[in-house]
Amino acid sequence: MQNHADNPSIPWIPRLIKSLQLSRQSPESRYFQLATCNAEGKPSNRSLVFRAMDELHGAIFVVSDLRTDKIADLRNNDQGAICWYFAHTREQYRFDVRGTILSLIDDGKTVATYWHNMSEPGKKQFLWGVPKTPRAHREPLKANQQSNDPPEHFCVIKFTVERADYLCLKGNPQYRHLYEKQQGEWRTAHVIP
Ligand SMILES: Cc1cc2nc3c(=O)[nH]c(=O)nc-3n(C[C@H](O)[C@H](O)[C@H](O)COP(=O)(O)O)c2cc1C
């Protein structure tokens, strides 16, 4: 185990920044999968778009809809698991996370900033109606309100990373690093993949 006490930064953060930089030409490198469990303990998994990172606190931000299942799951059990694969560099990150939901009521300023940073087609997806409710057959999807301000169901989810598992398949040797927080300090273990 390597001690990072002399370095206050979070050791997996520079690596993730580098992976994002090396893959910046491919938009799909910003998609990752999030698994949550519902109240019965049944897991489910979905793709999300990475929006931002808090480098100081080791958190990852996405936008979402308060009416979707992942929100109910996280309100019941804030633990989630993220799996993020960078095809270009053949790197996988697995993060154990805690999800915090930020709605307009909780933090209107932050939520509005994320809304205004979204593209117009991205905003429209939040204005089609309630997710998972029946839709009119063959009708095109139409925004049911203006996109100037965030709708009340628009939210930001902050995922605070508690543990990271990095795997690099490129070349020989391959690498696997386990990053864990112990007594408030991040430690890295280099392990056999
Ligand atoms: C490439 C891709 C990116 C997506 N990005 C998001 C996103 O950033 N936020 C989101 O709420 N849903 C996103 N979705 C839709 C989710 O994967 C999912 O279908 C939706 O959020 C409902 O999930 P849930 O019912 O499990 O909560 C994305 C889907 C794809 C295929």
Ligand as a Chemical Component Dictionary entry (heavy atoms), coordinates in Angstrom:
data_LIG
# 
_chem_comp.id                   LIG 
_chem_comp.type                 NON-POLYMER 
_chem_comp.pdbx_formal_charge   0 
_chem_comp.three_letter_code    LIG 
# 
loop_
_chem_comp_atom.comp_id 
_chem_comp_atom.atom_id 
_chem_comp_atom.alt_atom_id 
_chem_comp_atom.type_symbol 
_chem_comp_atom.charge 
_chem_comp_atom.model_Cartn_x 
_chem_comp_atom.model_Cartn_y 
_chem_comp_atom.model_Cartn_z 
_chem_comp_atom.pdbx_ordinal 
LIG C1  C1  C 0 -25.663 7.119  -23.964 1  
LIG C2  C2  C 0 -26.752 7.395  -22.946 2  
LIG C3  C3  C 0 -26.598 8.449  -22.089 3  
LIG C4  C4  C 0 -27.583 8.716  -21.128 4  
LIG N1  N1  N 0 -27.403 9.751  -20.253 5  
LIG C5  C5  C 0 -28.317 9.972  -19.275 6  
LIG C6  C6  C 0 -28.093 10.977 -18.285 7  
LIG O1  O1  O 0 -27.066 11.684 -18.269 8  
LIG N2  N2  N 0 -29.038 11.145 -17.327 9  
LIG C7  C7  C 0 -30.160 10.357 -17.268 10 
LIG O2  O2  O 0 -30.964 10.547 -16.357 11 
LIG N3  N3  N 0 -30.398 9.397  -18.199 12 
LIG C8  C8  C 0 -29.500 9.179  -19.195 13 
LIG N4  N4  N 0 -29.710 8.190  -20.122 14 
LIG C9  C9  C 0 -30.931 7.373  -20.021 15 
LIG C10 C10 C 0 -30.709 6.313  -18.928 16 
LIG O3  O3  O 0 -29.772 5.345  -19.372 17 
LIG C11 C11 C 0 -32.019 5.647  -18.491 18 
LIG O4  O4  O 0 -32.637 5.028  -19.612 19 
LIG C12 C12 C 0 -32.993 6.643  -17.874 20 
LIG O5  O5  O 0 -32.309 7.599  -17.080 21 
LIG C13 C13 C 0 -34.001 5.926  -16.979 22 
LIG O6  O6  O 0 -33.274 5.158  -16.039 23 
LIG P1  P1  P 0 -33.884 4.626  -14.662 24 
LIG O7  O7  O 0 -35.341 4.351  -14.907 25 
LIG O8  O8  O 0 -33.124 3.381  -14.371 26 
LIG O9  O9  O 0 -33.686 5.678  -13.630 27 
LIG C14 C14 C 0 -28.752 7.916  -21.083 28 
LIG C15 C15 C 0 -28.884 6.854  -21.961 29 
LIG C16 C16 C 0 -27.899 6.604  -22.892 30 
LIG C17 C17 C 0 -28.090 5.431  -23.829 31 
# 
loop_
_chem_comp_bond.comp_id 
_chem_comp_bond.atom_id_1 
_chem_comp_bond.atom_id_2 
_chem_comp_bond.value_order 
_chem_comp_bond.pdbx_ordinal 
LIG C1  C2  SING 1  
LIG C2  C3  SING 2  
LIG C2  C16 DOUB 3  
LIG C3  C4  DOUB 4  
LIG C4  N1  SING 5  
LIG C4  C14 SING 6  
LIG N1  C5  DOUB 7  
LIG C5  C6  SING 8  
LIG C5  C8  SING 9  
LIG C6  O1  DOUB 10 
LIG C6  N2  SING 11 
LIG N2  C7  SING 12 
LIG C7  O2  DOUB 13 
LIG C7  N3  SING 14 
LIG N3  C8  DOUB 15 
LIG C8  N4  SING 16 
LIG N4  C9  SING 17 
LIG N4  C14 SING 18 
LIG C9  C10 SING 19 
LIG C10 O3  SING 20 
LIG C10 C11 SING 21 
LIG C11 O4  SING 22 
LIG C11 C12 SING 23 
LIG C12 O5  SING 24 
LIG C12 C13 SING 25 
LIG C13 O6  SING 26 
LIG O6  P1  SING 27 
LIG P1  O7  DOUB 28 
LIG P1  O8  SING 29 
LIG P1  O9  SING 30 
LIG C14 C15 DOUB 31 
LIG C15 C16 SING 32 
LIG C16 C17 SING 33 
# 
